[in-house]
């Protein structure tokens, strides 16, 4: 926070930066019925 960053929580699970984007895309596709 001192450096100007804002902490953001997405629940109890921790995602690595390598998998967070892929997990978000998969969740959106599942929500929209693409799977």
Phi, psi and omega in degrees: 000330178293329182273004179096006179270149177249130178285141182226128180250139179243022181111193185284346183272145179247126178249140175284158181297332180290332185251346184296316180295316179296319178294322179294318178295318179296321179294319178293318178295322177294320179296321182273001176083021179282346178256000000 
